[in-house]
Amino acid sequence: MNLPEQSLAFILADNGYDVWIANSRGTRFSRGHTSLKPIEPDYWDWTWDELLAYDLSATFQLVHDQTGQNLHYVGHSLGTLIALAAFSQEKLLNMLRSAALLSPIAYLNHLPSPLARALLFIAQDLYWLGVYEFAPRGGQAVNKLLEDFCSTPGINCSDIVTPITGPNCCLNSSVTNEFLEYEPQSTATKNLIHLEQMARTGTIAMYDYGNENDNMDHYGQPTPPVYNMASIPNDVPLFLSYGGKDYLSDVEDVQVLLENLKDHDGDKLVVQYIDEYAHADFILGVNANRIVYDPLMAFFKIN
């Protein structure tokens, strides 16, 4: 959406990197399946647990097999959560060179975005109503929710991006409308329930099926297994960049993550804080090439 010299994928390619871009399952770009159709409930029976266990793993394996090289990984938002959870289980590390995590999401206890909280906390009701695909674009149930939210006094939905991401400082205004032509994309309602569980409990755990018997059936224990961020090996090269105005990757939640990484090797952890940045600035900011991508490239070069 931005100019090539402002876009990370082009910058990486221009610097000689092989660039592979993955689409999350359920989006308009990734709705294929070997046997199921999107109209079937089973198609949407997943959360980010499956994105980690199957999709991210398959992506790493494909790139590794095709190139014969280990990967530098770049994740933004949910892409950071699945990577951190994988690393905490010491998965994928045999194919990893380093990871850059922009707007890192791990803990969601604060989550200052009013719209994100509304969407997460209504997800359980939608699920029990039989709405298994959370479709922000064209779904009647979600459209009704957005209408109700936008009619709330003090909420201005003329700019729908800000209530979700925070007040982005550095977007090209012409890009915002184009951004809304593509985003937000569909996901599984069950995935939102999983994120709501994280926001409510302040923990990072696998999906909670709501009772001990079902959890026993899935996990062999009465409560869901926890992803322990402190278990990420101390020598994994990590670049974390977060913003002071971000409504999804809240500063206090990032501090909890950093506390879990306090024993990380000093030369393997780069932490960047950008006070004026919100969630979308990291991927669409017109100055992100200078503020974020230049240090990110330097990090890649030494790893």
Secondary structure, DSSP 8 states (H G I E B T S, - for coil): ---GGG-HHHHHHHTT--------TTSTT----SS--TTSGGGG---HHHIIIIIIHHHHHHHHHHHSS-EEEEEETHHHHHHHHHHHTT-SGGGEEEEEEES--S--SS---HHHHHHHHHHHHHHHTT--EE-TTT-HHHHHHHHHHHTSTT--TTSSHHHHH---SSB-HHHHHHHHHH-S--EEHHHHHHHHHHHHH---BS---SSHHHHHHHHSSSS--B--GGGS-TTS-EEEEEETT-SSS-HHHHHHHHHHTTTS-GGGEEEEEETT--TTHHHHBTTHIIIIIHHHHHHHHT-
